[in-house]
Amino acid sequence: MAYEPTYRDIEIVKYPFHTEESYRRGRKRDELLKQMSELIDKLISEEGIFKRVDKNKLFESLSDLLDKLPLERISIPEEELTKRIRKIMALEAMSGILDELTPEQLEAFEAAVKRRPLFK
């Protein structure tokens, strides 16, 4: 008896419809992600505090963020991108440091932050 495939055996592959704009967006996104990955590696190797940052988690978050931006906002000059990535990584590193504080140290930190004016 010959085997006859059923609908459960057939894998249906859907190919999304690509326009020129979606192609350009995909290329821009891929180029920016490559640039961001190289930049993250560079910052981690140059600045010791960033060694604590989970590169994969950060990269995934940045990738998700890029999916939500319009095409014209994806183009960012390298120095602006570096500044933004450095700030994001600083926040990530700082959150890791705060997690390691004892309750007394955290209380002292919060008291010091409350005394500082936010806007000078």
Secondary structure, DSSP 8 states (H G I E B T S, - for coil): ------TTT----------HHHHHHHHHHHHHHHHHHHHHHHHHHH-GGGGGS-HHHHHHHHHHHHHHS-HHHH---HHHHHHHHHHHHHHHHHHHHHHTS-HHHHHHHHHHHHHS-S--
